[in-house]
Amino acid sequence: MVVDMGRDGRQDMVELVYRPTRADVLAGVRFRERRRGLHLLRWGLTGLFGVGAVLAVTAPEISALSCVTAVFCAVLIWSLPRLQAHHALRTVSWQGEYRTSVSETGITAETAHTTLVQRWSVFRGYRETRDHVVLLSRDPNILLVEVLPKRGLRSAPDAERLRALLSQHLPRV
């Protein structure tokens, strides 16, 4: 969609229409985790508790409760991204369909209940995957992650225009 605005007479805008899914949120959570290096910590703790479970099974004087606790902790730590995605999806899915516009001024997401306008200065960069574009916030802990599912685009040329808009305003990370 092209809207007449701006100094040069045109402002390019790309619109996405979608309902958030668990895969969308999980893509954002996983990318944020990798960017912060938390995936190494998660796998390290999972391995540590896994080894503890094996030692609990092989040691003659350790109780079964120790083994069950170690296995439970390993599974819980391994599944943290999925649990976070499930919680985040429950938080946003009740709002229904999202209409997100990416333009020269930033990103505007509208639902039946809310409108959120985010300027480009909020974001530090973006990463493109096969099915999503994930934008990371500028704050040190990356508290905000914006996920744009490519299935929400109308056509293949929209994907190219979205890439061009993002590259114009944000670096790839």
MODELLER restraints for C-alpha pairs under 7 A, 6 or more apart:
rsr = mdl.restraints
at = mdl.atoms
rsr.add(forms.Gaussian(group=physical.xy_distance, feature=features.Distance(at['CA:1:A'], at['CA:13:A']), mean=5.86, stdev=0.5))
rsr.add(forms.Gaussian(group=physical.xy_distance, feature=features.Distance(at['CA:1:A'], at['CA:14:A']), mean=6.12, stdev=0.5))
rsr.add(forms.Gaussian(group=physical.xy_distance, feature=features.Distance(at['CA:2:A'], at['CA:11:A']), mean=6.45, stdev=0.5))
rsr.add(forms.Gaussian(group=physical.xy_distance, feature=features.Distance(at['CA:2:A'], at['CA:12:A']), mean=5.20, stdev=0.5))
rsr.add(forms.Gaussian(group=physical.xy_distance, feature=features.Distance(at['CA:2:A'], at['CA:13:A']), mean=5.92, stdev=0.5))
rsr.add(forms.Gaussian(group=physical.xy_distance, feature=features.Distance(at['CA:3:A'], at['CA:10:A']), mean=6.10, stdev=0.5))
rsr.add(forms.Gaussian(group=physical.xy_distance, feature=features.Distance(at['CA:3:A'], at['CA:11:A']), mean=5.58, stdev=0.5))
rsr.add(forms.Gaussian(group=physical.xy_distance, feature=features.Distance(at['CA:3:A'], at['CA:12:A']), mean=6.46, stdev=0.5))
rsr.add(forms.Gaussian(group=physical.xy_distance, feature=features.Distance(at['CA:3:A'], at['CA:13:A']), mean=6.97, stdev=0.5))
rsr.add(forms.Gaussian(group=physical.xy_distance, feature=features.Distance(at['CA:4:A'], at['CA:10:A']), mean=4.50, stdev=0.5))
rsr.add(forms.Gaussian(group=physical.xy_distance, feature=features.Distance(at['CA:4:A'], at['CA:11:A']), mean=5.97, stdev=0.5))
rsr.add(forms.Gaussian(group=physical.xy_distance, feature=features.Distance(at['CA:5:A'], at['CA:11:A']), mean=5.35, stdev=0.5))
rsr.add(forms.Gaussian(group=physical.xy_distance, feature=features.Distance(at['CA:11:A'], at['CA:104:A']), mean=6.60, stdev=0.5))
rsr.add(forms.Gaussian(group=physical.xy_distance, feature=features.Distance(at['CA:12:A'], at['CA:103:A']), mean=6.03, stdev=0.5))
rsr.add(forms.Gaussian(group=physical.xy_distance, feature=features.Distance(at['CA:12:A'], at['CA:104:A']), mean=6.86, stdev=0.5))
rsr.add(forms.Gaussian(group=physical.xy_distance, feature=features.Distance(at['CA:13:A'], at['CA:101:A']), mean=6.57, stdev=0.5))
rsr.add(forms.Gaussian(group=physical.xy_distance, feature=features.Distance(at['CA:13:A'], at['CA:102:A']), mean=5.56, stdev=0.5))
rsr.add(forms.Gaussian(group=physical.xy_distance, feature=features.Distance(at['CA:13:A'], at['CA:103:A']), mean=4.41, stdev=0.5))
rsr.add(forms.Gaussian(group=physical.xy_distance, feature=features.Distance(at['CA:14:A'], at['CA:101:A']), mean=5.68, stdev=0.5))
rsr.add(forms.Gaussian(group=physical.xy_distance, feature=features.Distance(at['CA:14:A'], at['CA:102:A']), mean=5.21, stdev=0.5))
rsr.add(forms.Gaussian(group=physical.xy_distance, feature=features.Distance(at['CA:14:A'], at['CA:103:A']), mean=6.57, stdev=0.5))
rsr.add(forms.Gaussian(group=physical.xy_distance, feature=features.Distance(at['CA:14:A'], at['CA:158:A']), mean=6.37, stdev=0.5))
rsr.add(forms.Gaussian(group=physical.xy_distance, feature=features.Distance(at['CA:14:A'], at['CA:161:A']), mean=6.97, stdev=0.5))
rsr.add(forms.Gaussian(group=physical.xy_distance, feature=features.Distance(at['CA:14:A'], at['CA:162:A']), mean=6.14, stdev=0.5))
rsr.add(forms.Gaussian(group=physical.xy_distance, feature=features.Distance(at['CA:15:A'], at['CA:99:A']), mean=6.89, stdev=0.5))
rsr.add(forms.Gaussian(group=physical.xy_distance, feature=features.Distance(at['CA:15:A'], at['CA:100:A']), mean=5.61, stdev=0.5))
rsr.add(forms.Gaussian(group=physical.xy_distance, feature=features.Distance(at['CA:15:A'], at['CA:101:A']), mean=4.43, stdev=0.5))
rsr.add(forms.Gaussian(group=physical.xy_distance, feature=features.Distance(at['CA:15:A'], at['CA:102:A']), mean=6.34, stdev=0.5))
rsr.add(forms.Gaussian(group=physical.xy_distance, feature=features.Distance(at['CA:15:A'], at['CA:153:A']), mean=6.65, stdev=0.5))
rsr.add(forms.Gaussian(group=physical.xy_distance, feature=features.Distance(at['CA:16:A'], at['CA:99:A']), mean=5.76, stdev=0.5))
rsr.add(forms.Gaussian(group=physical.xy_distance, feature=features.Distance(at['CA:16:A'], at['CA:100:A']), mean=5.09, stdev=0.5))
rsr.add(forms.Gaussian(group=physical.xy_distance, feature=features.Distance(at['CA:16:A'], at['CA:101:A']), mean=6.40, stdev=0.5))
rsr.add(forms.Gaussian(group=physical.xy_distance, feature=features.Distance(at['CA:16:A'], at['CA:152:A']), mean=4.48, stdev=0.5))
rsr.add(forms.Gaussian(group=physical.xy_distance, feature=features.Distance(at['CA:16:A'], at['CA:153:A']), mean=4.84, stdev=0.5))
rsr.add(forms.Gaussian(group=physical.xy_distance, feature=features.Distance(at['CA:17:A'], at['CA:97:A']), mean=6.94, stdev=0.5))
rsr.add(forms.Gaussian(group=physical.xy_distance, feature=features.Distance(at['CA:17:A'], at['CA:98:A']), mean=5.64, stdev=0.5))
rsr.add(forms.Gaussian(group=physical.xy_distance, feature=features.Distance(at['CA:17:A'], at['CA:99:A']), mean=4.63, stdev=0.5))
rsr.add(forms.Gaussian(group=physical.xy_distance, feature=features.Distance(at['CA:17:A'], at['CA:100:A']), mean=6.41, stdev=0.5))
rsr.add(forms.Gaussian(group=physical.xy_distance, feature=features.Distance(at['CA:17:A'], at['CA:152:A']), mean=4.64, stdev=0.5))
rsr.add(forms.Gaussian(group=physical.xy_distance, feature=features.Distance(at['CA:17:A'], at['CA:153:A']), mean=6.79, stdev=0.5))
rsr.add(forms.Gaussian(group=physical.xy_distance, feature=features.Distance(at['CA:18:A'], at['CA:97:A']), mean=5.63, stdev=0.5))
rsr.add(forms.Gaussian(group=physical.xy_distance, feature=features.Distance(at['CA:18:A'], at['CA:98:A']), mean=5.36, stdev=0.5))
rsr.add(forms.Gaussian(group=physical.xy_distance, feature=features.Distance(at['CA:18:A'], at['CA:99:A']), mean=6.82, stdev=0.5))
rsr.add(forms.Gaussian(group=physical.xy_distance, feature=features.Distance(at['CA:18:A'], at['CA:152:A']), mean=4.92, stdev=0.5))
rsr.add(forms.Gaussian(group=physical.xy_distance, feature=features.Distance(at['CA:19:A'], at['CA:96:A']), mean=6.12, stdev=0.5))
rsr.add(forms.Gaussian(group=physical.xy_distance, feature=features.Distance(at['CA:19:A'], at['CA:97:A']), mean=4.70, stdev=0.5))
rsr.add(forms.Gaussian(group=physical.xy_distance, feature=features.Distance(at['CA:19:A'], at['CA:98:A']), mean=5.90, stdev=0.5))
rsr.add(forms.Gaussian(group=physical.xy_distance, feature=features.Distance(at['CA:20:A'], at['CA:93:A']), mean=6.26, stdev=0.5))
rsr.add(forms.Gaussian(group=physical.xy_distance, feature=features.Distance(at['CA:21:A'], at['CA:89:A']), mean=6.92, stdev=0.5))
rsr.add(forms.Gaussian(group=physical.xy_distance, feature=features.Distance(at['CA:22:A'], at['CA:85:A']), mean=6.19, stdev=0.5))
rsr.add(forms.Gaussian(group=physical.xy_distance, feature=features.Distance(at['CA:22:A'], at['CA:86:A']), mean=6.51, stdev=0.5))
rsr.add(forms.Gaussian(group=physical.xy_distance, feature=features.Distance(at['CA:22:A'], at['CA:89:A']), mean=6.22, stdev=0.5))
rsr.add(forms.Gaussian(group=physical.xy_distance, feature=features.Distance(at['CA:24:A'], at['CA:147:A']), mean=6.55, stdev=0.5))
rsr.add(forms.Gaussian(group=physical.xy_distance, feature=features.Distance(at['CA:24:A'], at['CA:149:A']), mean=6.48, stdev=0.5))
rsr.add(forms.Gaussian(group=physical.xy_distance, feature=features.Distance(at['CA:25:A'], at['CA:85:A']), mean=5.28, stdev=0.5))
rsr.add(forms.Gaussian(group=physical.xy_distance, feature=features.Distance(at['CA:25:A'], at['CA:89:A']), mean=6.64, stdev=0.5))
rsr.add(forms.Gaussian(group=physical.xy_distance, feature=features.Distance(at['CA:26:A'], at['CA:81:A']), mean=6.76, stdev=0.5))
rsr.add(forms.Gaussian(group=physical.xy_distance, feature=features.Distance(at['CA:26:A'], at['CA:82:A']), mean=6.53, stdev=0.5))
rsr.add(forms.Gaussian(group=physical.xy_distance, feature=features.Distance(at['CA:26:A'], at['CA:85:A']), mean=5.08, stdev=0.5))
rsr.add(forms.Gaussian(group=physical.xy_distance, feature=features.Distance(at['CA:28:A'], at['CA:134:A']), mean=6.09, stdev=0.5))
rsr.add(forms.Gaussian(group=physical.xy_distance, feature=features.Distance(at['CA:28:A'], at['CA:145:A']), mean=6.14, stdev=0.5))
rsr.add(forms.Gaussian(group=physical.xy_distance, feature=features.Distance(at['CA:28:A'], at['CA:147:A']), mean=5.98, stdev=0.5))
rsr.add(forms.Gaussian(group=physical.xy_distance, feature=features.Distance(at['CA:29:A'], at['CA:81:A']), mean=6.19, stdev=0.5))
rsr.add(forms.Gaussian(group=physical.xy_distance, feature=features.Distance(at['CA:29:A'], at['CA:85:A']), mean=6.69, stdev=0.5))
rsr.add(forms.Gaussian(group=physical.xy_distance, feature=features.Distance(at['CA:30:A'], at['CA:81:A']), mean=6.57, stdev=0.5))
rsr.add(forms.Gaussian(group=physical.xy_distance, feature=features.Distance(at['CA:33:A'], at['CA:39:A']), mean=5.69, stdev=0.5))
rsr.add(forms.Gaussian(group=physical.xy_distance, feature=features.Distance(at['CA:42:A'], at['CA:77:A']), mean=6.28, stdev=0.5))
rsr.add(forms.Gaussian(group=physical.xy_distance, feature=features.Distance(at['CA:42:A'], at['CA:78:A']), mean=6.54, stdev=0.5))
rsr.add(forms.Gaussian(group=physical.xy_distance, feature=features.Distance(at['CA:43:A'], at['CA:78:A']), mean=6.91, stdev=0.5))
rsr.add(forms.Gaussian(group=physical.xy_distance, feature=features.Distance(at['CA:46:A'], at['CA:74:A']), mean=4.51, stdev=0.5))
rsr.add(forms.Gaussian(group=physical.xy_distance, feature=features.Distance(at['CA:46:A'], at['CA:77:A']), mean=5.98, stdev=0.5))
rsr.add(forms.Gaussian(group=physical.xy_distance, feature=features.Distance(at['CA:46:A'], at['CA:78:A']), mean=5.95, stdev=0.5))
rsr.add(forms.Gaussian(group=physical.xy_distance, feature=features.Distance(at['CA:49:A'], at['CA:70:A']), mean=5.20, stdev=0.5))
rsr.add(forms.Gaussian(group=physical.xy_distance, feature=features.Distance(at['CA:49:A'], at['CA:71:A']), mean=6.70, stdev=0.5))
rsr.add(forms.Gaussian(group=physical.xy_distance, feature=features.Distance(at['CA:49:A'], at['CA:73:A']), mean=6.48, stdev=0.5))
rsr.add(forms.Gaussian(group=physical.xy_distance, feature=features.Distance(at['CA:49:A'], at['CA:74:A']), mean=5.14, stdev=0.5))
rsr.add(forms.Gaussian(group=physical.xy_distance, feature=features.Distance(at['CA:50:A'], at['CA:70:A']), mean=6.66, stdev=0.5))
rsr.add(forms.Gaussian(group=physical.xy_distance, feature=features.Distance(at['CA:50:A'], at['CA:71:A']), mean=6.30, stdev=0.5))
rsr.add(forms.Gaussian(group=physical.xy_distance, feature=features.Distance(at['CA:50:A'], at['CA:74:A']), mean=5.84, stdev=0.5))
rsr.add(forms.Gaussian(group=physical.xy_distance, feature=features.Distance(at['CA:52:A'], at['CA:70:A']), mean=6.05, stdev=0.5))
rsr.add(forms.Gaussian(group=physical.xy_distance, feature=features.Distance(at['CA:53:A'], at['CA:67:A']), mean=4.79, stdev=0.5))
rsr.add(forms.Gaussian(group=physical.xy_distance, feature=features.Distance(at['CA:53:A'], at['CA:70:A']), mean=5.02, stdev=0.5))
rsr.add(forms.Gaussian(group=physical.xy_distance, feature=features.Distance(at['CA:53:A'], at['CA:71:A']), mean=5.74, stdev=0.5))
rsr.add(forms.Gaussian(group=physical.xy_distance, feature=features.Distance(at['CA:56:A'], at['CA:62:A']), mean=5.86, stdev=0.5))
rsr.add(forms.Gaussian(group=physical.xy_distance, feature=features.Distance(at['CA:56:A'], at['CA:66:A']), mean=6.38, stdev=0.5))
rsr.add(forms.Gaussian(group=physical.xy_distance, feature=features.Distance(at['CA:56:A'], at['CA:67:A']), mean=5.11, stdev=0.5))
rsr.add(forms.Gaussian(group=physical.xy_distance, feature=features.Distance(at['CA:57:A'], at['CA:67:A']), mean=6.26, stdev=0.5))
rsr.add(forms.Gaussian(group=physical.xy_distance, feature=features.Distance(at['CA:95:A'], at['CA:111:A']), mean=6.20, stdev=0.5))
rsr.add(forms.Gaussian(group=physical.xy_distance, feature=features.Distance(at['CA:95:A'], at['CA:112:A']), mean=6.65, stdev=0.5))
rsr.add(forms.Gaussian(group=physical.xy_distance, feature=features.Distance(at['CA:95:A'], at['CA:113:A']), mean=6.51, stdev=0.5))
rsr.add(forms.Gaussian(group=physical.xy_distance, feature=features.Distance(at['CA:96:A'], at['CA:111:A']), mean=6.78, stdev=0.5))
rsr.add(forms.Gaussian(group=physical.xy_distance, feature=features.Distance(at['CA:97:A'], at['CA:111:A']), mean=6.08, stdev=0.5))
rsr.add(forms.Gaussian(group=physical.xy_distance, feature=features.Distance(at['CA:98:A'], at['CA:109:A']), mean=6.51, stdev=0.5))
rsr.add(forms.Gaussian(group=physical.xy_distance, feature=features.Distance(at['CA:98:A'], at['CA:110:A']), mean=5.72, stdev=0.5))
rsr.add(forms.Gaussian(group=physical.xy_distance, feature=features.Distance(at['CA:98:A'], at['CA:111:A']), mean=5.05, stdev=0.5))
rsr.add(forms.Gaussian(group=physical.xy_distance, feature=features.Distance(at['CA:99:A'], at['CA:109:A']), mean=5.70, stdev=0.5))
rsr.add(forms.Gaussian(group=physical.xy_distance, feature=features.Distance(at['CA:99:A'], at['CA:110:A']), mean=5.16, stdev=0.5))
rsr.add(forms.Gaussian(group=physical.xy_distance, feature=features.Distance(at['CA:99:A'], at['CA:111:A']), mean=6.47, stdev=0.5))
rsr.add(forms.Gaussian(group=physical.xy_distance, feature=features.Distance(at['CA:100:A'], at['CA:107:A']), mean=6.91, stdev=0.5))
rsr.add(forms.Gaussian(group=physical.xy_distance, feature=features.Distance(at['CA:100:A'], at['CA:108:A']), mean=5.51, stdev=0.5))
rsr.add(forms.Gaussian(group=physical.xy_distance, feature=features.Distance(at['CA:100:A'], at['CA:109:A']), mean=4.20, stdev=0.5))
rsr.add(forms.Gaussian(group=physical.xy_distance, feature=features.Distance(at['CA:100:A'], at['CA:110:A']), mean=6.21, stdev=0.5))
rsr.add(forms.Gaussian(group=physical.xy_distance, feature=features.Distance(at['CA:101:A'], at['CA:107:A']), mean=5.66, stdev=0.5))
rsr.add(forms.Gaussian(group=physical.xy_distance, feature=features.Distance(at['CA:101:A'], at['CA:108:A']), mean=5.14, stdev=0.5))
rsr.add(forms.Gaussian(group=physical.xy_distance, feature=features.Distance(at['CA:101:A'], at['CA:109:A']), mean=6.42, stdev=0.5))
rsr.add(forms.Gaussian(group=physical.xy_distance, feature=features.Distance(at['CA:102:A'], at['CA:108:A']), mean=6.60, stdev=0.5))
rsr.add(forms.Gaussian(group=physical.xy_distance, feature=features.Distance(at['CA:105:A'], at['CA:119:A']), mean=6.08, stdev=0.5))
rsr.add(forms.Gaussian(group=physical.xy_distance, feature=features.Distance(at['CA:105:A'], at['CA:120:A']), mean=6.91, stdev=0.5))
rsr.add(forms.Gaussian(group=physical.xy_distance, feature=features.Distance(at['CA:106:A'], at['CA:118:A']), mean=5.66, stdev=0.5))
rsr.add(forms.Gaussian(group=physical.xy_distance, feature=features.Distance(at['CA:106:A'], at['CA:119:A']), mean=4.32, stdev=0.5))
rsr.add(forms.Gaussian(group=physical.xy_distance, feature=features.Distance(at['CA:106:A'], at['CA:120:A']), mean=4.99, stdev=0.5))
rsr.add(forms.Gaussian(group=physical.xy_distance, feature=features.Distance(at['CA:107:A'], at['CA:117:A']), mean=5.93, stdev=0.5))
rsr.add(forms.Gaussian(group=physical.xy_distance, feature=features.Distance(at['CA:107:A'], at['CA:118:A']), mean=5.18, stdev=0.5))
rsr.add(forms.Gaussian(group=physical.xy_distance, feature=features.Distance(at['CA:107:A'], at['CA:119:A']), mean=6.42, stdev=0.5))
rsr.add(forms.Gaussian(group=physical.xy_distance, feature=features.Distance(at['CA:108:A'], at['CA:116:A']), mean=5.57, stdev=0.5))
rsr.add(forms.Gaussian(group=physical.xy_distance, feature=features.Distance(at['CA:108:A'], at['CA:117:A']), mean=4.43, stdev=0.5))
rsr.add(forms.Gaussian(group=physical.xy_distance, feature=features.Distance(at['CA:108:A'], at['CA:118:A']), mean=6.23, stdev=0.5))
rsr.add(forms.Gaussian(group=physical.xy_distance, feature=features.Distance(at['CA:109:A'], at['CA:115:A']), mean=5.72, stdev=0.5))
rsr.add(forms.Gaussian(group=physical.xy_distance, feature=features.Distance(at['CA:109:A'], at['CA:116:A']), mean=5.15, stdev=0.5))
rsr.add(forms.Gaussian(group=physical.xy_distance, feature=features.Distance(at['CA:109:A'], at['CA:117:A']), mean=6.57, stdev=0.5))
rsr.add(forms.Gaussian(group=physical.xy_distance, feature=features.Distance(at['CA:110:A'], at['CA:116:A']), mean=6.41, stdev=0.5))
rsr.add(forms.Gaussian(group=physical.xy_distance, feature=features.Distance(at['CA:120:A'], at['CA:169:A']), mean=6.73, stdev=0.5))
rsr.add(forms.Gaussian(group=physical.xy_distance, feature=features.Distance(at['CA:122:A'], at['CA:137:A']), mean=5.70, stdev=0.5))
rsr.add(forms.Gaussian(group=physical.xy_distance, feature=features.Distance(at['CA:122:A'], at['CA:138:A']), mean=5.76, stdev=0.5))
rsr.add(forms.Gaussian(group=physical.xy_distance, feature=features.Distance(at['CA:123:A'], at['CA:135:A']), mean=6.58, stdev=0.5))
rsr.add(forms.Gaussian(group=physical.xy_distance, feature=features.Distance(at['CA:123:A'], at['CA:136:A']), mean=5.54, stdev=0.5))
rsr.add(forms.Gaussian(group=physical.xy_distance, feature=features.Distance(at['CA:123:A'], at['CA:137:A']), mean=4.19, stdev=0.5))
rsr.add(forms.Gaussian(group=physical.xy_distance, feature=features.Distance(at['CA:123:A'], at['CA:138:A']), mean=4.92, stdev=0.5))
rsr.add(forms.Gaussian(group=physical.xy_distance, feature=features.Distance(at['CA:124:A'], at['CA:136:A']), mean=5.81, stdev=0.5))
rsr.add(forms.Gaussian(group=physical.xy_distance, feature=features.Distance(at['CA:124:A'], at['CA:137:A']), mean=5.52, stdev=0.5))
rsr.add(forms.Gaussian(group=physical.xy_distance, feature=features.Distance(at['CA:124:A'], at['CA:138:A']), mean=4.59, stdev=0.5))
rsr.add(forms.Gaussian(group=physical.xy_distance, feature=features.Distance(at['CA:124:A'], at['CA:170:A']), mean=6.74, stdev=0.5))
rsr.add(forms.Gaussian(group=physical.xy_distance, feature=features.Distance(at['CA:125:A'], at['CA:135:A']), mean=5.88, stdev=0.5))
rsr.add(forms.Gaussian(group=physical.xy_distance, feature=features.Distance(at['CA:125:A'], at['CA:136:A']), mean=5.76, stdev=0.5))
rsr.add(forms.Gaussian(group=physical.xy_distance, feature=features.Distance(at['CA:125:A'], at['CA:170:A']), mean=4.95, stdev=0.5))
rsr.add(forms.Gaussian(group=physical.xy_distance, feature=features.Distance(at['CA:125:A'], at['CA:171:A']), mean=4.92, stdev=0.5))
rsr.add(forms.Gaussian(group=physical.xy_distance, feature=features.Distance(at['CA:125:A'], at['CA:172:A']), mean=5.51, stdev=0.5))
rsr.add(forms.Gaussian(group=physical.xy_distance, feature=features.Distance(at['CA:125:A'], at['CA:173:A']), mean=5.65, stdev=0.5))
rsr.add(forms.Gaussian(group=physical.xy_distance, feature=features.Distance(at['CA:126:A'], at['CA:133:A']), mean=6.91, stdev=0.5))
rsr.add(forms.Gaussian(group=physical.xy_distance, feature=features.Distance(at['CA:126:A'], at['CA:134:A']), mean=5.52, stdev=0.5))
rsr.add(forms.Gaussian(group=physical.xy_distance, feature=features.Distance(at['CA:126:A'], at['CA:135:A']), mean=4.26, stdev=0.5))
rsr.add(forms.Gaussian(group=physical.xy_distance, feature=features.Distance(at['CA:126:A'], at['CA:136:A']), mean=6.10, stdev=0.5))
rsr.add(forms.Gaussian(group=physical.xy_distance, feature=features.Distance(at['CA:126:A'], at['CA:170:A']), mean=6.70, stdev=0.5))
rsr.add(forms.Gaussian(group=physical.xy_distance, feature=features.Distance(at['CA:126:A'], at['CA:171:A']), mean=6.52, stdev=0.5))
rsr.add(forms.Gaussian(group=physical.xy_distance, feature=features.Distance(at['CA:126:A'], at['CA:172:A']), mean=5.05, stdev=0.5))
rsr.add(forms.Gaussian(group=physical.xy_distance, feature=features.Distance(at['CA:126:A'], at['CA:173:A']), mean=5.69, stdev=0.5))
rsr.add(forms.Gaussian(group=physical.xy_distance, feature=features.Distance(at['CA:127:A'], at['CA:133:A']), mean=5.86, stdev=0.5))
rsr.add(forms.Gaussian(group=physical.xy_distance, feature=features.Distance(at['CA:127:A'], at['CA:134:A']), mean=5.31, stdev=0.5))
rsr.add(forms.Gaussian(group=physical.xy_distance, feature=features.Distance(at['CA:127:A'], at['CA:135:A']), mean=6.55, stdev=0.5))
rsr.add(forms.Gaussian(group=physical.xy_distance, feature=features.Distance(at['CA:127:A'], at['CA:172:A']), mean=5.66, stdev=0.5))
rsr.add(forms.Gaussian(group=physical.xy_distance, feature=features.Distance(at['CA:127:A'], at['CA:173:A']), mean=5.75, stdev=0.5))
rsr.add(forms.Gaussian(group=physical.xy_distance, feature=features.Distance(at['CA:128:A'], at['CA:134:A']), mean=6.28, stdev=0.5))
rsr.add(forms.Gaussian(group=physical.xy_distance, feature=features.Distance(at['CA:131:A'], at['CA:149:A']), mean=6.08, stdev=0.5))
rsr.add(forms.Gaussian(group=physical.xy_distance, feature=features.Distance(at['CA:131:A'], at['CA:150:A']), mean=5.47, stdev=0.5))
rsr.add(forms.Gaussian(group=physical.xy_distance, feature=features.Distance(at['CA:132:A'], at['CA:147:A']), mean=6.59, stdev=0.5))
rsr.add(forms.Gaussian(group=physical.xy_distance, feature=features.Distance(at['CA:132:A'], at['CA:148:A']), mean=5.59, stdev=0.5))
rsr.add(forms.Gaussian(group=physical.xy_distance, feature=features.Distance(at['CA:132:A'], at['CA:149:A']), mean=4.42, stdev=0.5))
rsr.add(forms.Gaussian(group=physical.xy_distance, feature=features.Distance(at['CA:132:A'], at['CA:150:A']), mean=5.35, stdev=0.5))
rsr.add(forms.Gaussian(group=physical.xy_distance, feature=features.Distance(at['CA:133:A'], at['CA:147:A']), mean=5.82, stdev=0.5))
rsr.add(forms.Gaussian(group=physical.xy_distance, feature=features.Distance(at['CA:133:A'], at['CA:148:A']), mean=5.03, stdev=0.5))
rsr.add(forms.Gaussian(group=physical.xy_distance, feature=features.Distance(at['CA:133:A'], at['CA:149:A']), mean=6.38, stdev=0.5))
rsr.add(forms.Gaussian(group=physical.xy_distance, feature=features.Distance(at['CA:134:A'], at['CA:145:A']), mean=6.81, stdev=0.5))
rsr.add(forms.Gaussian(group=physical.xy_distance, feature=features.Distance(at['CA:134:A'], at['CA:146:A']), mean=5.72, stdev=0.5))
rsr.add(forms.Gaussian(group=physical.xy_distance, feature=features.Distance(at['CA:134:A'], at['CA:147:A']), mean=4.56, stdev=0.5))
rsr.add(forms.Gaussian(group=physical.xy_distance, feature=features.Distance(at['CA:134:A'], at['CA:148:A']), mean=6.29, stdev=0.5))
rsr.add(forms.Gaussian(group=physical.xy_distance, feature=features.Distance(at['CA:135:A'], at['CA:145:A']), mean=5.71, stdev=0.5))
rsr.add(forms.Gaussian(group=physical.xy_distance, feature=features.Distance(at['CA:135:A'], at['CA:146:A']), mean=4.98, stdev=0.5))
rsr.add(forms.Gaussian(group=physical.xy_distance, feature=features.Distance(at['CA:135:A'], at['CA:147:A']), mean=6.39, stdev=0.5))
rsr.add(forms.Gaussian(group=physical.xy_distance, feature=features.Distance(at['CA:136:A'], at['CA:142:A']), mean=6.28, stdev=0.5))
rsr.add(forms.Gaussian(group=physical.xy_distance, feature=features.Distance(at['CA:136:A'], at['CA:144:A']), mean=6.36, stdev=0.5))
rsr.add(forms.Gaussian(group=physical.xy_distance, feature=features.Distance(at['CA:136:A'], at['CA:145:A']), mean=4.94, stdev=0.5))
rsr.add(forms.Gaussian(group=physical.xy_distance, feature=features.Distance(at['CA:136:A'], at['CA:146:A']), mean=6.61, stdev=0.5))
rsr.add(forms.Gaussian(group=physical.xy_distance, feature=features.Distance(at['CA:137:A'], at['CA:143:A']), mean=6.72, stdev=0.5))
rsr.add(forms.Gaussian(group=physical.xy_distance, feature=features.Distance(at['CA:137:A'], at['CA:144:A']), mean=5.11, stdev=0.5))
rsr.add(forms.Gaussian(group=physical.xy_distance, feature=features.Distance(at['CA:137:A'], at['CA:145:A']), mean=6.14, stdev=0.5))
rsr.add(forms.Gaussian(group=physical.xy_distance, feature=features.Distance(at['CA:153:A'], at['CA:159:A']), mean=6.86, stdev=0.5))
